[in-house]
């Protein structure tokens, strides 16, 4: 039996103290076999005879599959169905992907972005990106995980990845995105992303004017996402779940 550890970051003793990442340890044959194939390619530089079906791998199917997933949301929106994309990234700079998100927005797809660093996409521009919201969270720990969530007509697809949406990541590196098949784990990831989407202490709204003000909402509930994440995980541990 093969085991694999897939993560949104790497093994580094120093950065692990301040970086926030997701990792998945799995024996799921759908992924372990493809991980072995990927490492074989890195070792031999020989293109695998069998295509990657579950892993999305840079220089192979990463960019194409992401475009396909966005296109699927566009079709759902055009059919009058709920269509939504949630992305958590370090950076988004790739022109092709940005244009595809604009297309999705104009089709009625609701797009929520959490982009810590570089954001070349312009959200909330009337008649252009009305359905795109974007925030940036900078706090004590460096937000390093990449999460891609596609509503997929109710059958949500959740991916974790090392890849930002930049030309170098999507086209030139062997970056990988991997699906989260386990419903419980997928639900936990969505919970953590939703905590960040509701941050009203450290979240800045990325706007077209580049003023990027802190999100301040009326009410008594203060949500500092990194602190709330700690309490969320602590409650899970106490419940043994």
C-alpha positions in Angstrom: 0.0 0.0 0.0 1.2 3.5 -0.9 0.8 6.5 1.4 1.2 10.1 0.3 1.4 13.5 2.0 0.1 16.4 -0.1 0.2 19.9 1.1 -0.2 23.6 0.2 3.3 24.2 1.4 6.6 22.5 1.8 8.6 21.1 4.7 10.7 23.9 6.2 11.4 24.0 9.9 11.5 27.8 10.2 8.6 28.9 8.0 6.5 26.2 9.6 6.5 28.3 12.7 4.7 31.2 11.1 3.1 29.8 7.9 -0.5 28.5 7.8 -1.0 25.6 5.5 -3.3 22.6 4.8 -1.9 19.1 4.5 -3.5 15.8 3.6 -2.0 12.4 4.5 -3.8 9.7 2.4 -3.8 6.1 1.3 -6.5 6.8 -1.3 -5.3 4.9 -4.4 -6.9 7.4 -6.7 -4.2 9.8 -5.6 -1.3 7.8 -4.4 -0.8 6.1 -7.7 -0.8 9.5 -9.5 1.6 10.9 -6.9 4.0 8.0 -7.6 3.6 8.7 -11.3 4.4 12.4 -10.7 7.6 11.6 -8.7 8.7 9.2 -11.5 8.4 12.1 -14.0 10.4 14.3 -11.7 13.1 11.6 -11.5 13.2 10.5 -15.1 11.8 13.5 -17.0 9.8 11.1 -19.0 6.2 12.1 -19.7 3.9 9.6 -18.1 2.0 7.4 -20.6 -1.1 7.6 -18.5 -2.8 11.0 -18.0 -3.4 12.5 -14.6 -7.1 12.0 -13.8 -7.4 13.3 -10.2 -4.3 15.4 -9.6 -4.1 18.7 -11.4 -0.4 19.1 -12.4 1.4 22.1 -13.9 2.7 21.5 -17.4 0.1 18.8 -17.8 -3.6 19.5 -16.9 -3.6 22.1 -14.2 -4.5 25.2 -16.2 -6.9 23.3 -18.5 -8.8 21.7 -15.7 -9.2 25.0 -13.8 -10.6 26.7 -17.0 -12.9 23.7 -17.4 -14.2 24.1 -13.8 -14.8 27.8 -14.3 -16.6 27.1 -17.6 -18.8 24.6 -15.8 -19.9 27.3 -13.3 -20.6 29.6 -16.2 -22.9 27.0 -17.8 -24.8 26.6 -14.5 -25.3 30.3 -14.2 -26.5 30.6 -17.7 -29.0 27.8 -17.0 -30.4 29.8 -14.0 -28.7 27.5 -11.4 -26.6 28.6 -8.5 -23.0 29.1 -9.5 -20.2 30.0 -7.2 -16.4 29.9 -7.0 -14.4 30.5 -3.8 -10.6 30.9 -4.2 -8.0 31.4 -1.5 -4.6 32.3 -3.0 -1.3 34.1 -2.3 -1.4 35.8 -5.6 -3.4 36.1 -8.8 -1.6 37.5 -11.8 -2.2 35.2 -14.8 -4.1 37.1 -17.5 -5.9 34.1 -19.0 -7.3 33.1 -15.6 -8.3 36.6 -14.7 -10.2 37.0 -18.0 -11.9 33.7 -17.4 -13.1 34.9 -13.9 -14.3 38.2 -15.5 -16.3 36.1 -18.0 -17.7 34.1 -15.2 -18.7 37.2 -13.2 -20.5 38.6 -16.3 -22.4 35.3 -16.6 -23.7 35.6 -13.1 -21.2 33.4 -11.2 -20.6 34.6 -7.6 -16.9 34.7 -7.0 -15.3 35.2 -3.6 -11.5 35.7 -3.5 -9.1 35.7 -0.5 -5.8 37.0 -2.0 -3.1 37.8 0.5 -0.5 39.3 -1.9 -0.5 40.2 -5.5 -4.0 40.8 -7.0 -4.0 41.9 -10.6 -7.8 41.3 -10.9 -10.0 44.3 -10.3 -13.1 43.3 -8.3 -16.5 45.1 -8.0 -16.0 47.2 -11.2 -19.5 48.0 -12.5 -20.4 46.2 -15.6 -17.2 44.3 -15.6 -16.6 42.4 -12.3 -19.8 43.1 -10.3 -20.0 39.5 -9.0 -16.4 39.4 -7.7 -15.4 40.3 -4.2 -11.8 40.1 -2.9 -10.2 40.5 0.5 -6.7 40.2 1.8 -5.8 39.0 5.3 -2.5 39.8 6.9 -2.1 38.8 10.5 0.3 37.1 12.9 0.7 34.0 10.8 1.3 34.1 7.0 -1.7 32.8 5.1 -0.1 30.3 2.7 -2.7 27.8 1.8 -4.4 27.7 -1.6 -8.0 26.5 -1.8 -10.2 26.2 -4.8 -14.0 25.5 -4.2 -16.4 25.1 -7.1 -20.2 24.8 -6.4 -20.7 22.4 -9.3 -24.5 22.5 -9.1 -24.5 21.3 -5.5 -21.9 18.6 -5.9 -19.0 20.8 -4.6 -15.5 20.2 -5.7 -12.8 21.2 -3.2 -9.1 21.3 -4.1 -6.1 22.2 -2.1 -3.0 23.3 -4.0 0.6 24.7 -3.9 -0.2 26.8 -7.0 -1.0 30.4 -7.1 -2.7 31.7 -10.2 0.4 33.1 -11.8 2.0 32.3 -15.1 5.0 30.7 -13.5 2.9 28.4 -11.3 0.3 27.3 -14.0 2.6 27.0 -17.0 6.2 26.4 -16.0 6.4 24.7 -12.6 5.3 21.2 -11.6 2.7 22.6 -9.1 -0.1 20.4 -8.1 -3.7 20.7 -7.0 -5.4 17.7 -5.3 -9.1 17.0 -4.6 -10.4 16.5 -1.1 -12.7 13.5 -1.5 -13.6 13.0 2.2 -16.9 14.9 2.8 -16.0 15.6 6.4 -12.6 17.0 5.6 -14.1 19.1 2.7 -16.7 20.5 5.1 -13.9 21.4 7.6 -12.0 23.2 4.9 -15.1 25.1 3.9 -15.7 26.1 7.5 -12.2 27.5 7.8 -12.5 29.4 4.5 -15.9 30.8 5.6 -14.3 32.1 8.8 -11.8 34.0 6.7 -14.6 35.3 4.5 -16.2 36.8 7.6 -13.1 38.3 9.1 -13.8 41.9 10.1 -10.6 42.7 12.0 -7.6 41.9 9.8 -9.4 41.6 6.4 -8.9 44.4 3.9 -11.3 44.9 1.0 -9.4 44.9 -2.3 -11.0 47.6 -4.4 -10.6 49.2 -7.8 -9.3 52.4 -6.2 -6.5 50.5 -4.4 -7.4 52.1 -1.1 -8.0 48.5 0.3 -9.7 49.6 3.6 -10.2 47.3 6.5 -13.6 45.6 6.5 -15.6 47.1 9.4 -19.1 45.9 9.8 -21.7 47.1 12.3 -22.6 44.7 15.1 -21.2 43.3 18.2 -19.5 40.2 16.7 -15.8 40.6 16.2 -14.2 38.0 13.9 -10.4 37.8 13.7 -10.1 34.8 11.5 -6.8 33.4 12.7 -8.0 33.5 16.3 -11.4 32.0 15.4 -9.6 29.3 13.5 -7.7 28.3 16.7 -11.0 28.1 18.7 -12.7 26.2 15.9 -10.0 23.6 15.8 -9.8 23.5 19.6 -13.5 22.7 19.8 -13.1 20.0 17.2 -10.3 18.4 19.3 -12.2 18.6 22.5 -15.2 16.8 20.8 -12.8 14.2 19.4 -13.9 14.9 15.8 
